[in-house]
Structure formats: structure tokens, C-alpha cells
Amino acid sequence: MTIPFVVNATFACELYLKALAYRSNVNLTGHSLMSLLAALPQGERQHLNQAWENLKKQGISRSAVSMEVVVREMSDCFVDWRYSYDKERVTAPETPAIYDLLDALDAAYWLNI
């Protein structure tokens, strides 16, 4: 897994979460995916949960873990990996899980448009 991939993928997740919230007139700030997910309006959270479950039901999910586990693993990766040259070591999230979260966020975004 490369630094540009992790930084861009987690930043994309951040932007998706903020876009979902903005649709409900909620302006989220910060980079922590866990905080953004926790602050997501209930209706948008339901769309995201539905999109995640649809990935599982359709058999196209690449990861066996829950969405919350994926978000927790990726929560601070944007900041940690963006400045990884300042750290001795950074924790790598599971790559298939990143793709699943991106797919679910994209599906949730388009559910209500």
C-alpha cells in the first residue's frame, strides 16, 4: 500500500462523509473519520448502512469486517499518512476494506439524488 493511495482514499472518504452531512444542512469539520461518522445525520447514516449491507448481500464486499471497524482503522490515516515522514511508523488499514468503504460511501451518496 502506498502513501498516496492511503492519503487520497481516506481524504475521499472524508469528503464523502462531509457531502452526505451537507445534504442534510449539517456542516462537518475535521479529518477524523470516526468523528465525522458519529456526527452524520441519522438519515444519511441509514443510507450509508444500507449501502454497506447491499455490498455484503450482493457478494461484492471485499472485507469481512463491519463498517465501524473499517472506519475506526482508517479514522486518522489521512493525517497520519500525509505526514508519515515525521513518524517512525504508521498503521496500515486493510486495503480491501478501504475499497468497500469507498463503494458504500459512493452508493449512499447517490441513493438520495
N, CA, C and O atoms as a Tinker XYZ file with bonds, in Angstrom:
   452  protein
     1  N      0.848000   -1.164000    0.000000    73     2
     2  CA     0.000000    0.000000    0.000000    64     1     3
     3  C      0.901000    1.236000    0.000000    63     2     4     5
     4  O      1.852000    1.322000    0.777000    81     3
     5  N      0.593000    2.179000   -0.869000    73     3     6
     6  CA     1.439000    3.361000   -0.988000    64     5     7
     7  C      0.850000    4.544000   -0.225000    63     6     8     9
     8  O     -0.355000    4.616000    0.015000    81     7
     9  N      1.717000    5.452000    0.141000    73     7    10
    10  CA     1.284000    6.642000    0.868000    64     9    11
    11  C      0.254000    7.438000    0.061000    63    10    12    13
    12  O     -0.776000    7.815000    0.620000    81    11
    13  N      0.487000    7.711000   -1.233000    73    11    14
    14  CA    -0.525000    8.470000   -1.972000    64    13    15
    15  C     -1.898000    7.793000   -1.996000    63    14    16    17
    16  O     -2.925000    8.468000   -1.918000    81    15
    17  N     -1.917000    6.463000   -2.104000    73    15    18
    18  CA    -3.207000    5.756000   -2.111000    64    17    19
    19  C     -3.949000    5.958000   -0.798000    63    18    20    21
    20  O     -5.125000    6.319000   -0.805000    81    19
    21  N     -3.291000    5.734000    0.312000    73    19    22
    22  CA    -3.950000    5.846000    1.614000    64    21    23
    23  C     -4.397000    7.279000    1.865000    63    22    24    25
    24  O     -5.522000    7.503000    2.313000    81    23
    25  N     -3.546000    8.239000    1.588000    73    23    26
    26  CA    -3.896000    9.642000    1.819000    64    25    27
    27  C     -5.099000   10.036000    0.971000    63    26    28    29
    28  O     -6.046000   10.634000    1.482000    81    27
    29  N     -5.072000    9.713000   -0.303000    73    27    30
    30  CA    -6.168000   10.107000   -1.186000    64    29    31
    31  C     -7.452000    9.336000   -0.909000    63    30    32    33
    32  O     -8.539000    9.909000   -0.973000    81    31
    33  N     -7.346000    8.056000   -0.606000    73    31    34
    34  CA    -8.545000    7.266000   -0.312000    64    33    35
    35  C     -9.224000    7.737000    0.966000    63    34    36    37
    36  O    -10.448000    7.863000    1.008000    81    35
    37  N     -8.440000    8.000000    2.008000    73    35    38
    38  CA    -9.052000    8.443000    3.256000    64    37    39
    39  C     -9.575000    9.877000    3.136000    63    38    40    41
    40  O    -10.578000   10.224000    3.759000    81    39
    41  N     -8.910000   10.697000    2.350000    73    39    42
    42  CA    -9.427000   12.041000    2.118000    64    41    43
    43  C    -10.733000   11.970000    1.337000    63    42    44    45
    44  O    -11.657000   12.737000    1.610000    81    43
    45  N    -10.824000   11.070000    0.379000    73    43    46
    46  CA   -12.069000   10.879000   -0.370000    64    45    47
    47  C    -13.192000   10.448000    0.575000    63    46    48    49
    48  O    -14.316000   10.935000    0.458000    81    47
    49  N    -12.900000    9.544000    1.505000    73    47    50
    50  CA   -13.905000    9.121000    2.487000    64    49    51
    51  C    -14.365000   10.312000    3.324000    63    50    52    53
    52  O    -15.556000   10.472000    3.591000    81    51
    53  N    -13.423000   11.130000    3.728000    73    51    54
    54  CA   -13.757000   12.336000    4.498000    64    53    55
    55  C    -14.698000   13.239000    3.703000    63    54    56    57
    56  O    -15.701000   13.717000    4.232000    81    55
    57  N    -14.375000   13.467000    2.446000    73    55    58
    58  CA   -15.210000   14.339000    1.620000    64    57    59
    59  C    -16.594000   13.753000    1.386000    63    58    60    61
    60  O    -17.584000   14.486000    1.378000    81    59
    61  N    -16.675000   12.447000    1.196000    73    59    62
    62  CA   -17.982000   11.799000    1.056000    64    61    63
    63  C    -18.821000   12.001000    2.314000    63    62    64    65
    64  O    -19.992000   12.370000    2.222000    81    63
    65  N    -18.235000   11.764000    3.490000    73    63    66
    66  CA   -18.980000   11.934000    4.736000    64    65    67
    67  C    -19.460000   13.374000    4.897000    63    66    68    69
    68  O    -20.592000   13.612000    5.317000    81    67
    69  N    -18.605000   14.324000    4.564000    73    67    70
    70  CA   -18.991000   15.735000    4.661000    64    69    71
    71  C    -20.071000   16.080000    3.646000    63    70    72    73
    72  O    -20.960000   16.878000    3.944000    81    71
    73  N    -20.013000   15.497000    2.459000    73    71    74
    74  CA   -21.041000   15.740000    1.438000    64    73    75
    75  C    -22.381000   15.156000    1.877000    63    74    76    77
    76  O    -23.424000   15.780000    1.681000    81    75
    77  N    -22.358000   13.970000    2.464000    73    75    78
    78  CA   -23.595000   13.373000    2.968000    64    77    79
    79  C    -24.223000   14.262000    4.040000    63    78    80    81
    80  O    -25.433000   14.487000    4.033000    81    79
    81  N    -23.414000   14.757000    4.943000    73    79    82
    82  CA   -23.918000   15.630000    6.008000    64    81    83
    83  C    -24.445000   16.941000    5.434000    63    82    84    85
    84  O    -25.486000   17.440000    5.860000    81    83
    85  N    -23.721000   17.490000    4.471000    73    83    86
    86  CA   -24.106000   18.769000    3.879000    64    85    87
    87  C    -25.483000   18.680000    3.218000    63    86    88    89
    88  O    -26.249000   19.644000    3.215000    81    87
    89  N    -25.780000   17.512000    2.662000    73    87    90
    90  CA   -27.090000   17.297000    2.049000    64    89    91
    91  C    -28.212000   17.499000    3.053000    63    90    92    93
    92  O    -29.326000   17.870000    2.683000    81    91
    93  N    -27.921000   17.257000    4.309000    73    91    94
    94  CA   -28.902000   17.451000    5.382000    64    93    95
    95  C    -28.675000   18.770000    6.117000    63    94    96    97
    96  O    -29.123000   18.947000    7.250000    81    95
    97  N    -27.977000   19.687000    5.460000    73    95    98
    98  CA   -27.690000   21.017000    6.014000    64    97    99
    99  C    -26.860000   20.975000    7.293000    63    98   100   101
   100  O    -27.028000   21.808000    8.184000    81    99
   101  N    -25.968000   20.001000    7.370000    73    99   102
   102  CA   -25.044000   19.894000    8.500000    64   101   103
   103  C    -23.638000   20.079000    7.957000    63   102   104   105
   104  O    -23.234000   19.401000    7.012000    81   103
   105  N    -22.897000   20.995000    8.556000    73   103   106
   106  CA   -21.538000   21.285000    8.120000    64   105   107
   107  C    -20.552000   20.624000    9.086000    63   106   108   109
   108  O    -20.400000   21.063000   10.226000    81   107
   109  N    -19.888000   19.571000    8.620000    73   107   110
   110  CA   -18.920000   18.867000    9.461000    64   109   111
   111  C    -17.515000   19.395000    9.198000    63   110   112   113
   112  O    -17.195000   19.825000    8.089000    81   111
   113  N    -16.688000   19.356000   10.229000    73   111   114
   114  CA   -15.302000   19.780000   10.090000    64   113   115
   115  C    -14.388000   18.713000   10.680000    63   114   116   117
   116  O    -14.836000   17.837000   11.419000    81   115
   117  N    -13.119000   18.795000   10.349000    73   115   118
   118  CA   -12.130000   17.873000   10.880000    64   117   119
   119  C    -11.816000   16.750000    9.917000    63   118   120   121
   120  O    -12.440000   16.617000    8.864000    81   119
   121  N    -10.840000   15.944000   10.294000    73   119   122
   122  CA   -10.379000   14.850000    9.433000    64   121   123
   123  C    -10.682000   13.465000    9.993000    63   122   124   125
   124  O    -10.591000   12.479000    9.261000    81   123
   125  N    -11.038000   13.364000   11.261000    73   123   126
   126  CA   -11.268000   12.063000   11.896000    64   125   127
   127  C    -12.527000   11.409000   11.327000    63   126   128   129
   128  O    -13.634000   11.917000   11.507000    81   127
   129  N    -12.351000   10.290000   10.647000    73   127   130
   130  CA   -13.495000    9.607000   10.059000    64   129   131
   131  C    -14.466000    9.129000   11.125000    63   130   132   133
   132  O    -15.676000    9.146000   10.900000    81   131
   133  N    -13.973000    8.707000   12.269000    73   131   134
   134  CA   -14.858000    8.273000   13.363000    64   133   135
   135  C    -15.737000    9.427000   13.843000    63   134   136   137
   136  O    -16.935000    9.247000   14.065000    81   135
   137  N    -15.151000   10.595000   14.000000    73   135   138
   138  CA   -15.919000   11.761000   14.444000    64   137   139
   139  C    -16.941000   12.179000   13.396000    63   138   140   141
   140  O    -18.076000   12.528000   13.721000    81   139
   141  N    -16.527000   12.138000   12.144000    73   139   142
   142  CA   -17.444000   12.514000   11.062000    64   141   143
   143  C    -18.601000   11.528000   10.966000    63   142   144   145
   144  O    -19.751000   11.933000   10.797000    81   143
   145  N    -18.305000   10.245000   11.073000    73   143   146
   146  CA   -19.359000    9.230000   11.023000    64   145   147
   147  C    -20.318000    9.399000   12.200000    63   146   148   149
   148  O    -21.532000    9.290000   12.032000    81   147
   149  N    -19.782000    9.664000   13.378000    73   147   150
   150  CA   -20.622000    9.834000   14.567000    64   149   151
   151  C    -21.535000   11.055000   14.446000    63   150   152   153
   152  O    -22.638000   11.059000   14.992000    81   151
   153  N    -21.086000   12.079000   13.743000    73   151   154
   154  CA   -21.859000   13.314000   13.601000    64   153   155
   155  C    -22.778000   13.312000   12.375000    63   154   156   157
   156  O    -23.522000   14.268000   12.153000    81   155
   157  N    -22.726000   12.257000   11.596000    73   155   158
   158  CA   -23.552000   12.168000   10.392000    64   157   159
   159  C    -25.028000   12.139000   10.784000    63   158   160   161
   160  O    -25.410000   11.392000   11.685000    81   159
   161  N    -25.860000   12.938000   10.121000    73   159   162
   162  CA   -27.289000   12.903000   10.427000    64   161   163
   163  C    -27.860000   11.487000   10.266000    63   162   164   165
   164  O    -27.413000   10.718000    9.414000    81   163
   165  N    -28.843000   11.163000   11.091000    73   163   166
   166  CA   -29.385000    9.808000   11.155000    64   165   167
   167  C    -29.831000    9.273000    9.794000    63   166   168   169
   168  O    -29.537000    8.123000    9.466000    81   167
   169  N    -30.525000   10.071000    9.004000    73   167   170
   170  CA   -30.994000    9.617000    7.694000    64   169   171
   171  C    -29.849000    9.255000    6.770000    63   170   172   173
   172  O    -29.916000    8.259000    6.049000    81   171
   173  N    -28.811000   10.051000    6.788000    73   171   174
   174  CA   -27.642000    9.773000    5.953000    64   173   175
   175  C    -26.888000    8.556000    6.467000    63   174   176   177
   176  O    -26.340000    7.779000    5.685000    81   175
   177  N    -26.864000    8.396000    7.772000    73   175   178
   178  CA   -26.215000    7.217000    8.358000    64   177   179
   179  C    -26.968000    5.949000    7.936000    63   178   180   181
   180  O    -26.355000    4.919000    7.657000    81   179
   181  N    -28.291000    6.035000    7.893000    73   179   182
   182  CA   -29.087000    4.890000    7.453000    64   181   183
   183  C    -28.804000    4.553000    5.993000    63   182   184   185
   184  O    -28.714000    3.379000    5.635000    81   183
   185  N    -28.663000    5.572000    5.149000    73   183   186
   186  CA   -28.313000    5.330000    3.743000    64   185   187
   187  C    -26.955000    4.639000    3.632000    63   186   188   189
   188  O    -26.778000    3.720000    2.833000    81   187
   189  N    -26.007000    5.090000    4.438000    73   187   190
   190  CA   -24.674000    4.504000    4.405000    64   189   191
   191  C    -24.705000    3.054000    4.904000    63   190   192   193
   192  O    -24.081000    2.177000    4.307000    81   191
   193  N    -25.426000    2.809000    5.987000    73   191   194
   194  CA   -25.550000    1.435000    6.491000    64   193   195
   195  C    -26.212000    0.532000    5.450000    63   194   196   197
   196  O    -25.800000   -0.611000    5.255000    81   195
   197  N    -27.237000    1.055000    4.788000    73   195   198
   198  CA   -27.927000    0.295000    3.740000    64   197   199
   199  C    -26.972000   -0.028000    2.593000    63   198   200   201
   200  O    -26.956000   -1.153000    2.093000    81   199
   201  N    -26.186000    0.946000    2.182000    73   199   202
   202  CA   -25.224000    0.740000    1.089000    64   201   203
   203  C    -24.182000   -0.306000    1.486000    63   202   204   205
   204  O    -23.805000   -1.144000    0.667000    81   203
   205  N    -23.714000   -0.267000    2.736000    73   203   206
   206  CA   -22.732000   -1.248000    3.225000    64   205   207
   207  C    -23.340000   -2.651000    3.205000    63   206   208   209
   208  O    -22.711000   -3.604000    2.747000    81   207
   209  N    -24.564000   -2.761000    3.703000    73   207   210
   210  CA   -25.237000   -4.064000    3.724000    64   209   211
   211  C    -25.488000   -4.581000    2.310000    63   210   212   213
   212  O    -25.396000   -5.784000    2.064000    81   211
   213  N    -25.802000   -3.684000    1.384000    73   211   214
   214  CA   -26.015000   -4.096000   -0.006000    64   213   215
   215  C    -24.751000   -4.696000   -0.609000    63   214   216   217
   216  O    -24.826000   -5.657000   -1.375000    81   215
   217  N    -23.592000   -4.141000   -0.271000    73   215   218
   218  CA   -22.332000   -4.720000   -0.740000    64   217   219
   219  C    -22.198000   -6.158000   -0.258000    63   218   220   221
   220  O    -21.780000   -7.043000   -1.005000    81   219
   221  N    -22.559000   -6.376000    0.997000    73   219   222
   222  CA   -22.467000   -7.719000    1.579000    64   221   223
   223  C    -23.466000   -8.672000    0.900000    63   222   224   225
   224  O    -23.114000   -9.786000    0.514000    81   223
   225  N    -24.715000   -8.209000    0.763000    73   223   226
   226  CA   -25.764000   -9.051000    0.177000    64   225   227
   227  C    -25.467000   -9.416000   -1.271000    63   226   228   229
   228  O    -25.764000  -10.529000   -1.706000    81   227
   229  N    -24.890000   -8.496000   -2.009000    73   227   230
   230  CA   -24.596000   -8.737000   -3.421000    64   229   231
   231  C    -23.330000   -9.558000   -3.615000    63   230   232   233
   232  O    -22.997000   -9.945000   -4.735000    81   231
   233  N    -22.631000   -9.821000   -2.525000    73   231   234
   234  CA   -21.416000  -10.623000   -2.605000    64   233   235
   235  C    -20.238000   -9.905000   -3.236000    63   234   236   237
   236  O    -19.291000  -10.548000   -3.689000    81   235
   237  N    -20.284000   -8.580000   -3.270000    73   235   238
   238  CA   -19.173000   -7.826000   -3.875000    64   237   239
   239  C    -18.282000   -7.158000   -2.830000    63   238   240   241
   240  O    -17.341000   -6.440000   -3.167000    81   239
   241  N    -18.593000   -7.405000   -1.560000    73   239   242
   242  CA   -17.757000   -6.877000   -0.492000    64   241   243
   243  C    -16.411000   -7.599000   -0.503000    63   242   244   245
   244  O    -16.352000   -8.809000   -0.718000    81   243
   245  N    -15.353000   -6.864000   -0.274000    73   243   246
   246  CA   -14.008000   -7.427000   -0.271000    64   245   247
   247  C    -13.499000   -7.714000    1.139000    63   246   248   249
   248  O    -12.437000   -8.314000    1.304000    81   247
   249  N    -14.244000   -7.293000    2.146000    73   247   250
   250  CA   -13.789000   -7.377000    3.527000    64   249   251
   251  C    -14.853000   -8.043000    4.398000    63   250   252   253
   252  O    -16.050000   -7.901000    4.148000    81   251
   253  N    -14.414000   -8.755000    5.402000    73   251   254
   254  CA   -15.344000   -9.448000    6.293000    64   253   255
   255  C    -15.682000   -8.643000    7.548000    63   254   256   257
   256  O    -16.524000   -9.068000    8.338000    81   255
   257  N    -15.053000   -7.509000    7.743000    73   255   258
   258  CA   -15.270000   -6.731000    8.965000    64   257   259
   259  C    -16.428000   -5.759000    8.794000    63   258   260   261
   260  O    -16.878000   -5.505000    7.677000    81   259
   261  N    -16.908000   -5.218000    9.912000    73   259   262
   262  CA   -18.019000   -4.268000    9.874000    64   261   263
   263  C    -17.531000   -2.894000    9.396000    63   262   264   265
   264  O    -16.336000   -2.600000    9.410000    81   263
   265  N    -18.476000   -2.080000    8.980000    73   263   266
   266  CA   -18.139000   -0.730000    8.528000    64   265   267
   267  C    -17.493000    0.071000    9.659000    63   266   268   269
   268  O    -16.555000    0.834000    9.426000    81   267
   269  N    -17.990000   -0.100000   10.868000    73   267   270
   270  CA   -17.434000    0.643000   12.004000    64   269   271
   271  C    -15.975000    0.281000   12.239000    63   270   272   273
   272  O    -15.166000    1.147000   12.573000    81   271
   273  N    -15.631000   -0.995000   12.068000    73   271   274
   274  CA   -14.236000   -1.426000   12.222000    64   273   275
   275  C    -13.368000   -0.778000   11.151000    63   274   276   277
   276  O    -12.265000   -0.313000   11.437000    81   275
   277  N    -13.861000   -0.748000    9.934000    73   275   278
   278  CA   -13.108000   -0.131000    8.834000    64   277   279
   279  C    -12.888000    1.349000    9.109000    63   278   280   281
   280  O    -11.775000    1.855000    8.965000    81   279
   281  N    -13.943000    2.035000    9.502000    73   279   282
   282  CA   -13.828000    3.475000    9.780000    64   281   283
   283  C    -12.869000    3.711000   10.943000    63   282   284   285
   284  O    -12.063000    4.640000   10.902000    81   283
   285  N    -12.949000    2.885000   11.967000    73   283   286
   286  CA   -12.033000    3.034000   13.109000    64   285   287
   287  C    -10.579000    2.844000   12.670000    63   286   288   289
   288  O     -9.699000    3.600000   13.081000    81   287
   289  N    -10.331000    1.829000   11.832000    73   287   290
   290  CA    -8.963000    1.576000   11.355000    64   289   291
   291  C     -8.448000    2.711000   10.475000    63   290   292   293
   292  O     -7.254000    3.013000   10.478000    81   291
   293  N     -9.337000    3.329000    9.736000    73   291   294
   294  CA    -8.940000    4.376000    8.801000    64   293   295
   295  C     -9.073000    5.782000    9.379000    63   294   296   297
   296  O     -8.646000    6.747000    8.744000    81   295
   297  N     -9.642000    5.913000   10.540000    73   295   298
   298  CA   -10.080000    7.199000   11.075000    64   297   299
   299  C     -9.051000    8.315000   10.957000    63   298   300   301
   300  O     -9.387000    9.409000   10.504000    81   299
   301  N     -7.830000    8.069000   11.347000    73   299   302
   302  CA    -6.813000    9.130000   11.362000    64   301   303
   303  C     -5.732000    8.939000   10.303000    63   302   304   305
   304  O     -4.687000    9.589000   10.348000    81   303
   305  N     -5.985000    8.058000    9.363000    73   303   306
   306  CA    -4.969000    7.758000    8.339000    64   305   307
   307  C     -4.627000    8.964000    7.459000    63   306   308   309
   308  O     -3.486000    9.108000    7.021000    81   307
   309  N     -5.598000    9.817000    7.205000    73   307   310
   310  CA    -5.309000   10.969000    6.346000    64   309   311
   311  C     -4.181000   11.801000    6.942000    63   310   312   313
   312  O     -3.209000   12.116000    6.256000    81   311
   313  N     -4.305000   12.149000    8.194000    73   311   314
   314  CA    -3.284000   12.970000    8.855000    64   313   315
   315  C     -2.019000   12.155000    9.097000    63   314   316   317
   316  O     -0.912000   12.626000    8.837000    81   315
   317  N     -2.186000   10.925000    9.598000    73   315   318
   318  CA    -1.018000   10.102000    9.919000    64   317   319
   319  C     -0.178000    9.799000    8.683000    63   318   320   321
   320  O      1.047000    9.916000    8.724000    81   319
   321  N     -0.815000    9.416000    7.600000    73   319   322
   322  CA    -0.071000    9.030000    6.404000    64   321   323
   323  C      0.397000   10.255000    5.615000    63   322   324   325
   324  O      1.448000   10.217000    4.975000    81   323
   325  N     -0.370000   11.325000    5.659000    73   323   326
   326  CA     0.045000   12.539000    4.947000    64   325   327
   327  C      1.353000   13.058000    5.519000    63   326   328   329
   328  O      2.186000   13.598000    4.792000    81   327
   329  N      1.529000   12.894000    6.813000    73   327   330
   330  CA     2.757000   13.339000    7.470000    64   329   331
   331  C      3.583000   12.158000    7.943000    63   330   332   333
   332  O      4.260000   12.246000    8.967000    81   331
   333  N      3.534000   11.064000    7.217000    73   331   334
   334  CA     4.212000    9.833000    7.641000    64   333   335
   335  C      5.728000    9.995000    7.730000    63   334   336   337
   336  O      6.382000    9.263000    8.472000    81   335
   337  N      6.288000   10.935000    6.990000    73   335   338
   338  CA     7.738000   11.149000    7.054000    64   337   339
   339  C      8.169000   11.668000    8.423000    63   338   340   341
   340  O      9.350000   11.601000    8.764000    81   339
   341  N      7.219000   12.190000    9.217000    73   339   342
   342  CA     7.514000   12.665000   10.568000    64   341   343
   343  C      7.424000   11.561000   11.610000    63   342   344   345
   344  O      7.794000   11.767000   12.766000    81   343
   345  N      6.938000   10.397000   11.213000    73   343   346
   346  CA     6.700000    9.323000   12.164000    64   345   347
   347  C      7.621000    8.148000   11.884000    63   346   348   349
   348  O      8.067000    7.938000   10.756000    81   347
   349  N      7.891000    7.398000   12.922000    73   347   350
   350  CA     8.681000    6.181000   12.743000    64   349   351
   351  C      7.870000    5.119000   12.025000    63   350   352   353
   352  O      8.396000    4.362000   11.210000    81   351
   353  N      6.583000    5.072000   12.337000    73   351   354
   354  CA     5.743000    4.000000   11.837000    64   353   355
   355  C      4.294000    4.460000   11.750000    63   354   356   357
   356  O      3.826000    5.214000   12.604000    81   355
   357  N      3.587000    4.010000   10.724000    73   355   358
   358  CA     2.151000    4.272000   10.624000    64   357   359
   359  C      1.428000    2.942000   10.465000    63   358   360   361
   360  O      1.977000    1.986000    9.919000    81   359
   361  N      0.202000    2.893000   10.944000    73   359   362
   362  CA    -0.592000    1.676000   10.859000    64   361   363
   363  C     -1.321000    1.636000    9.531000    63   362   364   365
   364  O     -1.928000    2.623000    9.115000    81   363
   365  N     -1.258000    0.501000    8.875000    73   363   366
   366  CA    -1.890000    0.348000    7.566000    64   365   367
   367  C     -3.264000   -0.283000    7.708000    63   366   368   369
   368  O     -3.401000   -1.357000    8.295000    81   367
   369  N     -4.281000    0.378000    7.173000    73   367   370
   370  CA    -5.602000   -0.246000    7.158000    64   369   371
   371  C     -5.636000   -1.368000    6.120000    63   370   372   373
   372  O     -4.776000   -1.439000    5.242000    81   371
   373  N     -6.617000   -2.224000    6.227000    73   371   374
   374  CA    -6.789000   -3.324000    5.288000    64   373   375
   375  C     -7.248000   -2.757000    3.937000    63   374   376   377
   376  O     -8.296000   -2.115000    3.862000    81   375
   377  N     -6.479000   -2.987000    2.885000    73   375   378
   378  CA    -6.782000   -2.404000    1.572000    64   377   379
   379  C     -8.165000   -2.769000    1.047000    63   378   380   381
   380  O     -8.875000   -1.875000    0.587000    81   379
   381  N     -8.592000   -4.036000    1.089000    73   379   382
   382  CA    -9.937000   -4.337000    0.586000    64   381   383
   383  C    -11.024000   -3.568000    1.321000    63   382   384   385
   384  O    -12.033000   -3.190000    0.727000    81   383
   385  N    -10.820000   -3.339000    2.600000    73   383   386
   386  CA   -11.803000   -2.603000    3.389000    64   385   387
   387  C    -11.914000   -1.153000    2.931000    63   386   388   389
   388  O    -13.001000   -0.576000    2.959000    81   387
   389  N    -10.808000   -0.565000    2.514000    73   387   390
   390  CA   -10.838000    0.812000    2.002000    64   389   391
   391  C    -11.735000    0.880000    0.774000    63   390   392   393
   392  O    -12.560000    1.784000    0.648000    81   391
   393  N    -11.570000   -0.079000   -0.129000    73   391   394
   394  CA   -12.410000   -0.104000   -1.331000    64   393   395
   395  C    -13.882000   -0.283000   -0.970000    63   394   396   397
   396  O    -14.745000    0.351000   -1.576000    81   395
   397  N    -14.178000   -1.131000    0.002000    73   395   398
   398  CA   -15.567000   -1.327000    0.418000    64   397   399
   399  C    -16.161000   -0.034000    0.964000    63   398   400   401
   400  O    -17.293000    0.323000    0.638000    81   399
   401  N    -15.398000    0.660000    1.793000    73   399   402
   402  CA   -15.921000    1.902000    2.359000    64   401   403
   403  C    -16.146000    2.940000    1.267000    63   402   404   405
   404  O    -17.163000    3.634000    1.274000    81   403
   405  N    -15.222000    3.051000    0.341000    73   403   406
   406  CA   -15.415000    3.984000   -0.773000    64   405   407
   407  C    -16.652000    3.625000   -1.594000    63   406   408   409
   408  O    -17.429000    4.502000   -1.970000    81   407
   409  N    -16.831000    2.335000   -1.870000    73   407   410
   410  CA   -18.013000    1.893000   -2.628000    64   409   411
   411  C    -19.302000    2.208000   -1.881000    63   410   412   413
   412  O    -20.270000    2.680000   -2.477000    81   411
   413  N    -19.317000    1.946000   -0.576000    73   411   414
   414  CA   -20.520000    2.205000    0.221000    64   413   415
   415  C    -20.817000    3.705000    0.302000    63   414   416   417
   416  O    -21.972000    4.117000    0.191000    81   415
   417  N    -19.793000    4.504000    0.491000    73   415   418
   418  CA   -19.996000    5.958000    0.546000    64   417   419
   419  C    -20.521000    6.489000   -0.780000    63   418   420   421
   420  O    -21.413000    7.337000   -0.805000    81   419
   421  N    -19.967000    5.992000   -1.880000    73   419   422
   422  CA   -20.438000    6.428000   -3.185000    64   421   423
   423  C    -21.899000    6.021000   -3.402000    63   422   424   425
   424  O    -22.704000    6.824000   -3.873000    81   423
   425  N    -22.233000    4.791000   -3.064000    73   423   426
   426  CA   -23.619000    4.323000   -3.220000    64   425   427
   427  C    -24.562000    5.119000   -2.342000    63   426   428   429
   428  O    -25.651000    5.490000   -2.778000    81   427
   429  N    -24.157000    5.387000   -1.103000    73   427   430
   430  CA   -25.007000    6.170000   -0.191000    64   429   431
   431  C    -25.222000    7.577000   -0.726000    63   430   432   433
   432  O    -26.315000    8.131000   -0.606000    81   431
   433  N    -24.206000    8.144000   -1.303000    73   431   434
   434  CA   -24.326000    9.497000   -1.852000    64   433   435
   435  C    -25.372000    9.538000   -2.965000    63   434   436   437
   436  O    -26.181000   10.463000   -3.033000    81   435
   437  N    -25.346000    8.542000   -3.824000    73   435   438
   438  CA   -26.253000    8.535000   -4.982000    64   437   439
   439  C    -27.630000    7.989000   -4.660000    63   438   440   441
   440  O    -28.520000    8.068000   -5.507000    81   439
   441  N    -27.846000    7.439000   -3.472000    73   439   442
   442  CA   -29.161000    6.896000   -3.106000    64   441   443
   443  C    -30.249000    7.939000   -3.127000    63   442   444   445
   444  O    -31.379000    7.649000   -3.521000    81   443
   445  N    -29.935000    9.124000   -2.717000    73   443   446
   446  CA   -30.969000   10.129000   -2.491000    64   445   447
   447  C    -30.892000   11.315000   -3.440000    63   446   448   449
   448  O    -31.388000   12.394000   -3.116000    81   447
   449  N    -30.286000   11.137000   -4.589000    73   447   450
   450  CA   -30.134000   12.276000   -5.507000    64   449   451
   451  C    -31.146000   12.171000   -6.610000    63   450   452
   452  O    -31.190000   13.029000   -7.491000    81   451
